[in-house]
Amino acid sequence: MTEINIEEEINAEIVINATPEDVEDHVNKRIRDALSEQIVEALDDMAYVDMEYNQETNMFDVTASLVLCAKNDIATNMQVQAQIMKQYGLDPEQIETILNAGIETTGGF
């Protein structure tokens, strides 16, 4: 799993002199542009494409898969998993061990 973070600065004059909608549009555009650039770079290093030869069509079928989620979605997912494990009687140390093993062996969730 690859985590992509950006940090941007926005001139105070833009925020003060613009409408809330314009500020939102400006912020979203800056974030989208910065994230898009980093995503393209990360995709170059990831194995997200699968190719398989199809004898019937004499073509290669290409499948690409990518999961995008926000960092807080991952935390929420882990909390849900922890609650389910707790229902099965696992203690906090066991739950932490299982979640850590998932992160270490798969590179994330």
NUDREN-417772 format. One record per residue (C-alpha): residue in one letter; chain; x, y, z; residue number from 1. Coordinates in nm, 4 decimals. Layout:
<atoms>
{residu=a | chaine=A | X=X | Y=Y | Z=Z | num=NUM} $
...
</atoms>
This chain:
<atoms>
{residu=m | chaine=A | X=0.0000 | Y=0.0000 | Z=0.0000 | num=1} $
{residu=t | chaine=A | X=0.1257 | Y=0.3436 | Z=-0.0809 | num=2} $
{residu=e | chaine=A | X=0.0275 | Y=0.6451 | Z=0.1244 | num=3} $
{residu=i | chaine=A | X=0.0146 | Y=0.9742 | Z=-0.0590 | num=4} $
{residu=n | chaine=A | X=0.0180 | Y=1.3002 | Z=0.1325 | num=5} $
{residu=i | chaine=A | X=0.0244 | Y=1.6584 | Z=0.0254 | num=6} $
{residu=e | chaine=A | X=0.0706 | Y=1.9836 | Z=0.2064 | num=7} $
{residu=e | chaine=A | X=-0.0302 | Y=2.3030 | Z=0.0325 | num=8} $
{residu=e | chaine=A | X=-0.0375 | Y=2.6694 | Z=0.1250 | num=9} $
{residu=i | chaine=A | X=-0.3006 | Y=2.9133 | Z=0.0084 | num=10} $
{residu=n | chaine=A | X=-0.2488 | Y=3.2864 | Z=0.0067 | num=11} $
{residu=a | chaine=A | X=-0.4636 | Y=3.4523 | Z=0.2751 | num=12} $
{residu=e | chaine=A | X=-0.5749 | Y=3.7187 | Z=0.0255 | num=13} $
{residu=i | chaine=A | X=-0.7392 | Y=3.4511 | Z=-0.1865 | num=14} $
{residu=v | chaine=A | X=-0.9317 | Y=3.3169 | Z=0.1121 | num=15} $
{residu=i | chaine=A | X=-1.0321 | Y=3.6585 | Z=0.2440 | num=16} $
{residu=n | chaine=A | X=-1.1362 | Y=3.8143 | Z=-0.0888 | num=17} $
{residu=a | chaine=A | X=-1.3180 | Y=3.5173 | Z=-0.2434 | num=18} $
{residu=t | chaine=A | X=-1.6583 | Y=3.3669 | Z=-0.1888 | num=19} $
{residu=p | chaine=A | X=-1.6732 | Y=3.0420 | Z=0.0088 | num=20} $
{residu=e | chaine=A | X=-1.7545 | Y=2.8562 | Z=-0.3144 | num=21} $
{residu=d | chaine=A | X=-1.4522 | Y=3.0040 | Z=-0.4908 | num=22} $
{residu=v | chaine=A | X=-1.2263 | Y=2.9131 | Z=-0.1984 | num=23} $
{residu=e | chaine=A | X=-1.3604 | Y=2.5585 | Z=-0.2004 | num=24} $
{residu=d | chaine=A | X=-1.3073 | Y=2.5310 | Z=-0.5773 | num=25} $
{residu=h | chaine=A | X=-0.9534 | Y=2.6690 | Z=-0.5460 | num=26} $
{residu=v | chaine=A | X=-0.8602 | Y=2.4354 | Z=-0.2604 | num=27} $
{residu=n | chaine=A | X=-1.0103 | Y=2.1316 | Z=-0.4327 | num=28} $
{residu=k | chaine=A | X=-0.8271 | Y=2.2087 | Z=-0.7571 | num=29} $
{residu=r | chaine=A | X=-0.4923 | Y=2.2473 | Z=-0.5803 | num=30} $
{residu=i | chaine=A | X=-0.5461 | Y=1.9242 | Z=-0.3891 | num=31} $
{residu=r | chaine=A | X=-0.6594 | Y=1.7323 | Z=-0.6986 | num=32} $
{residu=d | chaine=A | X=-0.3620 | Y=1.8547 | Z=-0.9011 | num=33} $
{residu=a | chaine=A | X=-0.1096 | Y=1.7683 | Z=-0.6303 | num=34} $
{residu=l | chaine=A | X=-0.2650 | Y=1.4280 | Z=-0.5556 | num=35} $
{residu=s | chaine=A | X=-0.2961 | Y=1.3401 | Z=-0.9249 | num=36} $
{residu=e | chaine=A | X=0.0718 | Y=1.4065 | Z=-0.9813 | num=37} $
{residu=q | chaine=A | X=0.1713 | Y=1.1848 | Z=-0.6896 | num=38} $
{residu=i | chaine=A | X=-0.0736 | Y=0.9095 | Z=-0.7883 | num=39} $
{residu=v | chaine=A | X=0.0771 | Y=0.8911 | Z=-1.1377 | num=40} $
{residu=e | chaine=A | X=0.4247 | Y=0.8580 | Z=-0.9856 | num=41} $
{residu=a | chaine=A | X=0.3078 | Y=0.5886 | Z=-0.7421 | num=42} $
{residu=l | chaine=A | X=0.1328 | Y=0.3901 | Z=-1.0161 | num=43} $
{residu=d | chaine=A | X=0.4627 | Y=0.3552 | Z=-1.1985 | num=44} $
{residu=d | chaine=A | X=0.5931 | Y=0.1581 | Z=-0.8985 | num=45} $
{residu=m | chaine=A | X=0.2839 | Y=-0.0543 | Z=-0.8341 | num=46} $
{residu=a | chaine=A | X=0.1743 | Y=-0.3871 | Z=-0.9801 | num=47} $
{residu=y | chaine=A | X=-0.1915 | Y=-0.3132 | Z=-1.0442 | num=48} $
{residu=v | chaine=A | X=-0.2227 | Y=-0.4507 | Z=-1.3977 | num=49} $
{residu=d | chaine=A | X=-0.2911 | Y=-0.8125 | Z=-1.4845 | num=50} $
{residu=m | chaine=A | X=-0.2540 | Y=-0.9500 | Z=-1.8378 | num=51} $
{residu=e | chaine=A | X=-0.3847 | Y=-1.2854 | Z=-1.9531 | num=52} $
{residu=y | chaine=A | X=-0.3776 | Y=-1.4343 | Z=-2.3017 | num=53} $
{residu=n | chaine=A | X=-0.7212 | Y=-1.5231 | Z=-2.4399 | num=54} $
{residu=q | chaine=A | X=-0.6840 | Y=-1.8072 | Z=-2.6932 | num=55} $
{residu=e | chaine=A | X=-1.0377 | Y=-1.7620 | Z=-2.8264 | num=56} $
{residu=t | chaine=A | X=-0.9794 | Y=-1.4019 | Z=-2.9320 | num=57} $
{residu=n | chaine=A | X=-0.6015 | Y=-1.4184 | Z=-2.9812 | num=58} $
{residu=m | chaine=A | X=-0.5830 | Y=-1.1064 | Z=-2.7654 | num=59} $
{residu=f | chaine=A | X=-0.4416 | Y=-1.0235 | Z=-2.4252 | num=60} $
{residu=d | chaine=A | X=-0.7064 | Y=-0.9277 | Z=-2.1712 | num=61} $
{residu=v | chaine=A | X=-0.5737 | Y=-0.6437 | Z=-1.9552 | num=62} $
{residu=t | chaine=A | X=-0.7285 | Y=-0.5775 | Z=-1.6164 | num=63} $
{residu=a | chaine=A | X=-0.6291 | Y=-0.2909 | Z=-1.3895 | num=64} $
{residu=s | chaine=A | X=-0.7442 | Y=-0.2609 | Z=-1.0293 | num=65} $
{residu=l | chaine=A | X=-0.6849 | Y=0.0140 | Z=-0.7819 | num=66} $
{residu=v | chaine=A | X=-0.8517 | Y=0.0899 | Z=-0.4499 | num=67} $
{residu=l | chaine=A | X=-0.8623 | Y=0.4498 | Z=-0.3324 | num=68} $
{residu=c | chaine=A | X=-0.9734 | Y=0.5471 | Z=0.0138 | num=69} $
{residu=a | chaine=A | X=-0.9080 | Y=0.8187 | Z=0.2645 | num=70} $
{residu=k | chaine=A | X=-0.6794 | Y=0.7547 | Z=0.5587 | num=71} $
{residu=n | chaine=A | X=-0.9708 | Y=0.7866 | Z=0.8022 | num=72} $
{residu=d | chaine=A | X=-1.1542 | Y=0.5112 | Z=0.6071 | num=73} $
{residu=i | chaine=A | X=-0.8680 | Y=0.2744 | Z=0.6867 | num=74} $
{residu=a | chaine=A | X=-0.8839 | Y=0.3644 | Z=1.0559 | num=75} $
{residu=t | chaine=A | X=-1.2608 | Y=0.3086 | Z=1.0583 | num=76} $
{residu=n | chaine=A | X=-1.2162 | Y=-0.0268 | Z=0.8861 | num=77} $
{residu=m | chaine=A | X=-0.9596 | Y=-0.1322 | Z=1.1458 | num=78} $
{residu=q | chaine=A | X=-1.1914 | Y=-0.0248 | Z=1.4275 | num=79} $
{residu=v | chaine=A | X=-1.4727 | Y=-0.2364 | Z=1.2848 | num=80} $
{residu=q | chaine=A | X=-1.2398 | Y=-0.5343 | Z=1.2509 | num=81} $
{residu=a | chaine=A | X=-1.1238 | Y=-0.4879 | Z=1.6097 | num=82} $
{residu=q | chaine=A | X=-1.4834 | Y=-0.4774 | Z=1.7363 | num=83} $
{residu=i | chaine=A | X=-1.5668 | Y=-0.7984 | Z=1.5501 | num=84} $
{residu=m | chaine=A | X=-1.2583 | Y=-0.9720 | Z=1.6910 | num=85} $
{residu=k | chaine=A | X=-1.3523 | Y=-0.8535 | Z=2.0401 | num=86} $
{residu=q | chaine=A | X=-1.6940 | Y=-1.0170 | Z=1.9968 | num=87} $
{residu=y | chaine=A | X=-1.5106 | Y=-1.3455 | Z=1.9401 | num=88} $
{residu=g | chaine=A | X=-1.3349 | Y=-1.3078 | Z=2.2739 | num=89} $
{residu=l | chaine=A | X=-0.9954 | Y=-1.1827 | Z=2.1664 | num=90} $
{residu=d | chaine=A | X=-0.8182 | Y=-0.9488 | Z=2.4033 | num=91} $
{residu=p | chaine=A | X=-0.6662 | Y=-0.6144 | Z=2.2932 | num=92} $
{residu=e | chaine=A | X=-0.3140 | Y=-0.7606 | Z=2.2601 | num=93} $
{residu=q | chaine=A | X=-0.4372 | Y=-1.0416 | Z=2.0341 | num=94} $
{residu=i | chaine=A | X=-0.6351 | Y=-0.7964 | Z=1.8224 | num=95} $
{residu=e | chaine=A | X=-0.3330 | Y=-0.5699 | Z=1.7852 | num=96} $
{residu=t | chaine=A | X=-0.1141 | Y=-0.8665 | Z=1.6880 | num=97} $
{residu=i | chaine=A | X=-0.3612 | Y=-0.9741 | Z=1.4186 | num=98} $
{residu=l | chaine=A | X=-0.4012 | Y=-0.6233 | Z=1.2766 | num=99} $
{residu=n | chaine=A | X=-0.0232 | Y=-0.5703 | Z=1.2765 | num=100} $
{residu=a | chaine=A | X=0.0283 | Y=-0.9029 | Z=1.0972 | num=101} $
{residu=g | chaine=A | X=-0.2200 | Y=-0.7956 | Z=0.8292 | num=102} $
{residu=i | chaine=A | X=-0.0372 | Y=-0.4701 | Z=0.7746 | num=103} $
{residu=e | chaine=A | X=0.3077 | Y=-0.6299 | Z=0.7693 | num=104} $
{residu=t | chaine=A | X=0.2227 | Y=-0.9207 | Z=0.5391 | num=105} $
{residu=t | chaine=A | X=0.0085 | Y=-0.7373 | Z=0.2861 | num=106} $
{residu=g | chaine=A | X=0.1674 | Y=-0.3943 | Z=0.2985 | num=107} $
{residu=g | chaine=A | X=-0.1625 | Y=-0.2572 | Z=0.4243 | num=108} $
{residu=f | chaine=A | X=-0.5305 | Y=-0.3309 | Z=0.3951 | num=109} $
</atoms>
